[in-house]
Amino acid sequence: MKFKNTNISATNTIQKKYLLIYFVISILFMLCLSTSTSPLYNIPYAGDTAMFQTIGKYWAEGSLPYVDLWDSKGPLIFAVNALGYLLTGQRWGIMIIQVICLFITLIMIDRIISQYITGKKVLLFSLLFLGAYSLVYANNCTEEYILPLLTASLYGFTVYIENARKNNYVHNPLWSLLYGITFAACFLTRLTNALGICGGVFVIVCMLIISKNFKNLFQNAIMFIAGFLILTLPFLLYFYFNHAFNDFLYGTFTYNLEYAGNSHFKIYGNGILAVLASIFSFMSGPIVAVIGIICLFKKSLLKGFMYILIGLLPFIWFIKSNGYLHYAIITIPYYGLIISAVYKEFIQKNKKSKIIKILLMSVCILQCSFGVLYTGKNTLISIYNNSNIHEVSEYNKVETNIIKMIPESERDSFIAYNTNNGIYLQMDIKPCYPYFTMQDWAISCNNSLGTLVTEAYSSCKAKWILVEDNGTELWIDDILKEHYSIAYEENKPFSSTVVYKLYKLNN
């Protein structure tokens, strides 16, 4: 059985100068926007990236994720951060991986668009993608490392759509190998990242059944499973033989079931800009679904159902989730589908349709321009002028000064509770408990974690505990009252209600 993979001619292969441009742009993008890994910046660590780097750094030094250091993400993001620290010993080693991932993503966006558009317009639209990407970019988040695979899989879907009928709907199993690897990457980061892939694969399976290509369906199923195991099996075996398989399952899946159930969509920030940011971030899925509906009316059933499912499934999750903008990274490659579909359906088939062409260009430029400006306001300018960064710096100074009061010989018996999660990296301290950051918030998302936190902190392994106390009851209040005394306390800068309290273990 022969498999024809593509309708792209030799003249439509990617130009070397485009590769160079994509590579240089990838480097510049990460240097400017990945503030937690770029060597250009020296701002306080904070947020998810600090957690991922802490676990990754100490995994590279021999610690075991989920057992020694815990977070509710799959192990792939920790492995990426560990590899970054292994490469250079510094956080900018992670940026090398980020550059590679973005470079591959741009190439795949180029390939999607070039199926319908030629010449310099391919380069233009591929680079405009970065504007939309910058709007949802969160630096060193799980989604950016699976984006190359998601985009390559999306390219595979488009190749199948364009060639299915002339190939009697036969599907090349090599693409299913890629889909399996992509699904595994989502499985090992955040399973909901795979919703678009699941929608596309489901449509392909249905087409193979309807066309009675059962042998081809079996071949594809085998390759999908093989791809899934290629990436997943090493992690499963690693945690199994290190007697941490149950810990891995809890941190990656069990904990997140209740967390997802407790999630509610909300807009982060105030004013019209925050509303526009959410709209622009999450609109790719619905637009692709609308294009799918139009395709159904035009009797293009395969493309129609494919676009509807890959567009709606992630969007349904988005509106049921917490609404973090970086969740939308998994649908940003749809930007290539939107351009290609509109260009093919409206512009190529009706060359006089200047209004559609102008509208397409205007929407794309508007979205990308908003992404660049919004990101510039919140990321680049704020590093120098914004009060939020100033506040981070001020309370970061207070935290580090308090930690410096602890004798160096006892800092390996230190843990921070509900405080800035980046102080471990800044002070080069390995947390002495697995649950080392945002403890009460994490417990509020799934109460089962509270039992594990209580068990760990009851051991009193920590001689020193730095607590950010906002006046509400702490989960470990009873442990602190029974076994610890306040050695020092200081108000948190810019707050009249929050106090830093340094607890010392009683003799």
C-alpha positions in Angstrom: 0.0 0.0 0.0 1.5 3.3 -1.0 0.8 6.5 0.9 0.9 9.9 -0.7 1.7 12.3 2.0 1.5 15.7 0.5 0.5 17.8 -2.5 3.4 20.2 -2.0 5.7 20.3 -5.0 9.5 20.6 -4.9 9.2 24.3 -5.8 7.2 24.9 -2.6 9.8 23.6 -0.2 10.9 26.0 2.5 13.6 28.5 1.4 16.9 28.5 3.3 16.7 32.2 3.9 13.3 31.7 5.5 14.9 29.1 7.8 17.5 31.6 8.8 14.9 34.3 9.5 12.8 32.0 11.6 15.8 30.9 13.6 17.0 34.5 14.3 13.5 35.6 15.1 13.1 32.7 17.6 16.3 33.7 19.4 15.2 37.4 19.6 11.7 36.4 20.7 13.0 34.4 23.6 15.7 36.9 24.6 13.0 39.6 24.9 10.0 37.8 26.2 11.2 34.8 28.3 12.2 36.9 31.3 12.7 34.0 33.6 15.2 32.2 31.3 16.7 35.0 29.2 20.2 36.1 30.2 19.2 39.7 29.4 17.1 39.9 32.6 17.8 39.6 36.2 14.4 40.1 37.8 13.0 38.1 40.7 11.8 34.6 39.9 8.1 34.0 40.4 5.1 32.1 39.2 5.0 28.6 37.6 8.4 29.0 35.9 10.1 29.2 39.4 8.4 25.9 40.4 9.4 24.2 37.2 13.0 25.4 37.5 13.3 24.5 41.1 12.1 20.9 40.4 14.1 20.7 37.2 17.3 22.0 38.8 17.2 19.6 41.7 16.1 16.7 39.5 19.3 17.3 37.5 21.2 17.1 40.8 19.5 13.8 41.8 16.2 14.6 43.5 13.1 12.8 42.6 10.0 14.7 41.3 6.8 14.1 43.2 8.7 12.5 46.1 11.3 15.1 47.0 9.7 18.1 45.2 6.0 18.2 44.2 3.8 20.0 41.7 0.6 19.2 39.9 2.1 18.9 36.4 3.3 16.0 34.3 7.0 15.2 34.4 7.8 16.5 30.9 8.0 20.1 31.9 10.4 19.2 34.8 12.5 17.1 32.4 12.9 20.1 30.1 14.0 22.3 32.9 16.4 19.6 34.2 17.9 19.3 30.7 18.3 23.1 30.5 20.3 23.1 33.8 22.3 20.1 32.7 23.2 21.9 29.4 24.6 25.0 31.0 24.2 24.9 34.8 22.2 28.1 34.5 18.6 29.0 33.7 19.5 30.2 30.2 20.1 26.6 29.2 16.3 26.3 29.2 16.1 29.1 26.7 18.1 27.0 24.2 15.3 24.5 24.3 12.7 27.2 24.0 14.4 28.6 20.9 14.5 25.2 19.3 10.7 24.6 20.0 9.7 28.0 18.6 11.9 27.5 15.5 10.2 24.2 14.7 6.8 25.7 15.4 7.5 28.5 12.9 8.6 26.0 10.3 5.3 24.0 10.7 3.2 27.2 10.5 5.1 27.9 7.3 4.2 24.5 5.9 0.5 24.8 6.8 0.2 28.2 5.2 2.3 27.3 2.1 -0.2 24.7 1.0 -2.4 27.5 -0.2 -0.2 30.6 -0.3 3.1 31.2 -2.1 5.9 33.7 -2.1 6.8 36.2 0.5 3.2 36.2 1.9 4.1 32.9 3.5 6.9 34.5 5.5 4.7 37.5 6.3 1.8 35.4 7.7 4.2 33.1 9.5 5.9 36.0 11.3 2.6 37.6 12.1 1.8 34.4 14.1 4.3 35.6 16.6 2.1 38.6 17.5 -0.7 36.3 18.4 1.7 34.0 20.2 3.1 36.9 22.3 -0.3 37.7 23.7 -0.6 34.3 25.4 3.1 33.6 26.0 3.8 32.8 29.6 7.5 31.9 29.4 8.7 28.4 30.4 5.1 27.0 30.5 4.1 23.5 29.6 2.3 24.4 26.4 5.3 26.0 24.6 7.3 22.7 24.7 4.5 20.7 23.1 3.7 23.4 20.5 6.0 22.0 17.9 4.3 18.6 18.1 0.8 20.1 18.1 1.6 22.3 15.1 3.2 19.4 13.2 0.1 17.3 13.9 -2.1 20.1 12.7 0.0 20.1 9.5 -0.6 16.4 9.2 -4.4 16.9 9.5 -4.3 19.5 6.6 -2.3 17.2 4.4 -4.8 14.4 5.0 -7.7 16.7 4.3 -6.3 17.9 1.0 -5.3 14.4 -0.2 -7.9 12.1 1.3 -10.3 11.8 -1.6 -7.8 11.0 -4.3 -6.1 8.5 -1.9 -9.5 6.8 -1.1 -9.3 8.2 2.4 -6.2 6.1 3.2 -4.2 7.7 6.0 -0.4 7.3 6.2 0.4 5.6 9.5 3.6 7.6 9.9 1.4 10.6 10.7 -0.3 8.5 13.4 3.1 7.9 14.9 3.5 11.6 15.3 0.0 11.9 16.7 0.8 9.3 19.3 4.0 11.1 20.3 2.0 14.4 20.5 -0.7 12.8 22.7 2.0 11.4 24.9 3.6 14.9 25.3 0.1 16.2 26.4 -0.4 13.3 28.7 2.9 14.1 30.3 2.2 17.8 30.7 -1.5 18.6 31.0 -3.9 16.1 29.4 -6.4 18.8 28.3 -3.7 20.0 25.9 -4.6 17.0 23.7 -8.2 17.9 23.1 -7.6 19.3 19.6 -5.5 16.3 18.6 -8.2 14.0 19.9 -10.8 15.7 17.8 -8.7 15.4 14.6 -7.8 11.8 15.3 -11.5 10.9 15.9 -12.5 12.3 12.5 -9.7 10.4 10.8 -10.8 7.1 12.5 -14.4 7.8 11.4 -13.4 8.4 7.8 -11.4 5.1 7.8 -14.3 3.2 9.1 -16.8 4.8 6.7 -14.5 4.1 3.7 -14.0 0.5 5.0 -10.2 0.9 5.2 -10.0 -1.4 8.2 -6.5 -2.7 7.5 -5.3 0.9 7.3 -7.2 1.7 10.5 -5.3 -1.1 12.2 -2.0 0.1 10.9 -2.7 3.6 12.2 -3.8 2.3 15.6 -0.6 0.4 16.0 1.6 3.4 15.0 -0.4 5.7 17.3 0.2 3.4 20.3 3.9 3.0 19.3 4.3 6.8 19.3 2.5 7.1 22.6 4.8 4.5 24.2 8.0 6.0 22.7 7.7 9.0 24.9 5.6 7.8 27.8 7.3 4.4 28.6 10.6 5.9 29.7 8.9 8.1 32.3 6.6 5.3 33.5 9.6 2.9 33.9 11.7 5.6 35.6 9.1 6.3 38.3 8.2 2.7 38.7 11.8 1.5 39.4 12.3 4.5 41.7 9.2 3.4 43.7 7.5 6.7 42.9 4.8 5.5 40.4 1.9 6.3 42.7 3.3 9.7 43.5 3.7 10.3 39.8 0.1 9.3 39.1 -1.2 11.5 41.9 0.7 14.6 40.9 0.0 14.2 37.2 -3.6 13.0 37.2 -5.5 12.2 40.4 -4.9 15.6 42.0 -5.9 17.4 38.8 -9.3 15.7 38.4 -10.7 17.6 41.4 -8.7 20.7 40.5 -10.3 20.8 37.0 -13.7 20.2 38.5 -13.2 23.2 40.8 -12.0 25.5 38.0 -14.1 28.5 36.9 -13.4 30.9 34.0 -12.5 34.5 34.9 -10.8 37.4 33.3 -7.5 38.4 34.9 -6.9 42.1 35.2 -9.2 45.1 35.0 -10.5 47.2 32.2 -11.2 46.8 28.5 -7.6 45.6 27.8 -8.0 42.6 30.0 -11.3 41.7 28.3 -9.8 42.2 24.8 -6.8 40.0 25.9 -9.2 37.1 26.8 -11.2 37.5 23.6 -8.2 37.7 21.3 -6.5 34.8 23.1 -9.4 32.3 23.0 -11.0 33.3 19.7 -9.0 31.0 17.4 -11.0 27.8 18.2 -14.4 29.3 17.6 -13.3 30.9 14.3 -12.0 27.6 13.1 -15.3 25.9 14.1 -17.2 28.6 12.1 -15.0 27.9 9.1 -15.9 24.2 9.6 -19.6 24.9 9.6 -19.1 26.9 6.3 -17.3 23.9 4.8 -20.2 21.6 5.7 -22.6 23.9 3.8 -20.1 23.7 0.9 -20.3 19.9 1.1 -16.7 19.7 2.3 -17.6 17.2 5.0 -14.1 16.0 6.1 -12.7 19.5 6.5 -15.9 20.7 8.1 -16.1 18.0 10.8 -12.4 18.2 11.4 -12.4 22.0 11.9 -15.5 21.9 14.1 -14.1 19.3 16.5 -10.5 20.7 16.8 -12.0 24.2 17.2 -14.7 23.5 19.7 -13.2 20.8 22.0 -10.3 23.1 23.3 -12.7 26.1 23.5 -15.2 24.2 25.7 -12.3 23.4 28.0 -11.2 27.0 28.0 -14.5 28.4 29.2 -14.7 25.7 31.9 -11.1 26.3 33.1 -9.6 29.1 35.1 -9.2 31.1 31.9 -5.4 31.6 32.1 -4.3 33.1 28.8 -1.4 30.7 28.3 -3.9 27.8 28.1 -4.8 29.2 24.6 -1.3 28.5 23.3 -2.5 25.1 22.1 -4.9 26.8 19.6 -2.5 29.5 18.4 -1.4 27.3 15.5 -5.0 27.5 14.3 -3.9 30.9 13.1 -2.3 29.1 10.1 -5.6 27.2 9.4 -7.6 30.4 9.5 -5.4 32.2 7.0 -5.1 29.1 4.7 -8.8 28.3 4.8 -10.0 31.9 4.2 -7.4 32.4 1.5 -8.4 29.3 -0.3 -12.2 29.5 0.1 -12.6 33.2 -0.6 -9.6 34.7 -2.2 -8.4 32.0 -4.6 -11.9 31.1 -5.7 -13.0 34.7 -6.0 -10.1 36.8 -7.0 -12.3 39.9 -7.0 -13.1 39.5 -3.4 -10.9 42.4 -2.2 -13.2 43.0 0.8 -12.6 39.6 2.2 -8.9 39.9 1.6 -8.8 43.3 3.3 -10.9 42.0 6.2 -8.6 38.9 6.6 -5.5 41.1 6.7 -7.1 43.6 9.1 -8.2 41.0 11.6 -4.8 39.2 11.5 -2.9 42.5 11.9 -5.2 43.7 14.6 -4.9 40.5 16.7 -1.1 40.4 16.2 -0.6 44.1 16.9 -2.7 43.9 20.0 -0.7 40.9 21.2 2.6 42.8 20.7 1.4 46.0 22.4 -0.3 44.2 25.2 2.7 42.0 25.8 5.0 45.0 25.6 3.0 46.9 28.2 2.9 43.9 30.7 6.3 42.4 30.1 9.0 44.8 28.7 8.0 48.2 29.9 6.9 46.9 33.2 10.3 45.5 34.0 11.5 49.1 34.3 8.5 51.2 35.2 5.5 49.1 36.4 4.7 49.2 40.1 3.9 45.5 40.1 7.5 44.7 39.3 8.6 47.2 41.9 6.5 45.5 44.5 8.0 42.1 43.5 11.4 43.5 44.0 10.6 45.1 47.3 9.0 42.1 49.0 11.6 39.9 47.4 14.3 41.9 49.2 12.5 41.5 52.5 12.2 37.7 52.0 15.8 37.2 51.1 17.0 39.5 54.0 14.9 37.4 56.4 16.4 34.2 55.1 19.9 35.6 55.5 19.2 35.6 59.2 19.2 31.8 59.2 22.6 30.3 59.8 24.0 28.9 56.5 24.5 25.5 58.1 20.8 25.3 58.8 19.4 26.5 55.5 19.1 23.0 54.2 16.3 22.6 56.9 14.3 25.5 55.5 10.9 25.8 53.9 8.8 28.7 52.7 5.0 28.6 53.2 2.6 30.5 50.9 5.5 32.9 49.9 7.2 33.8 46.6 8.2 30.5 45.1 11.4 31.8 43.5 13.4 32.4 46.7 14.8 28.8 46.6 16.5 29.5 43.3 17.7 33.0 44.3 19.1 31.7 47.6 20.3 28.4 46.2 18.3 26.5 48.8 16.7 23.1 48.2 13.3 22.9 49.9 13.3 20.4 52.7 9.7 19.3 52.1 8.1 18.2 48.8 5.3 20.7 49.2 7.3 23.9 48.9 5.1 26.6 47.5 1.5 28.0 47.4 0.6 25.2 49.9 -2.8 26.5 51.1 -3.9 27.5 47.6 -3.0 24.0 46.3 -4.9 22.4 49.2 -7.9 24.5 48.4 -7.9 23.1 44.8 -7.9 19.5 46.1 -8.3 18.8 49.9 -6.6 15.4 49.5 -3.3 17.2 49.3 -3.8 18.5 52.8 -3.2 15.1 54.3 0.1 14.8 52.6 1.1 18.4 53.6 0.2 17.6 57.3 2.2 14.4 57.2 5.3 16.1 55.8 5.2 19.1 58.1 4.5 17.0 61.2 7.9 15.4 60.8 9.4 18.8 61.9 12.3 18.2 59.6 12.3 22.0 58.9 14.1 24.0 61.5 13.0 27.2 59.9 9.7 28.1 58.2 9.0 31.4 56.5 5.3 32.1 56.4 3.4 34.8 54.5 0.5 35.3 56.9 -2.5 37.3 55.6 -4.6 36.8 58.7 -6.5 33.7 57.6 -6.1 30.3 59.1 -3.1 28.3 57.8 -3.4 24.6 57.1 -0.3 24.0 59.4 -1.4 26.4 62.2 -1.6 23.6 64.7 1.9 22.3 63.8 3.3 25.8 64.1 1.7 26.5 67.5 2.8 23.2 69.0 6.4 22.9 67.6 7.6 26.3 66.6 8.1 29.9 67.9 8.2 33.2 66.0 11.9 34.3 65.7 11.2 37.3 63.5 8.3 39.1 61.8 8.0 42.0 59.4 5.2 43.6 57.4 5.1 42.8 53.7 5.8 45.9 51.6 2.8 47.6 50.1 0.4 45.7 52.3 -1.1 46.6 55.7 -2.5 43.1 56.4 0.2 40.6 55.3 3.1 39.8 57.6 6.2 37.7 57.1 6.8 35.4 60.0 10.0 33.4 60.5 9.3 30.4 62.7 12.1 28.5 64.4 11.7 24.9 65.6 11.6 24.6 69.4 14.4 22.8 71.0 
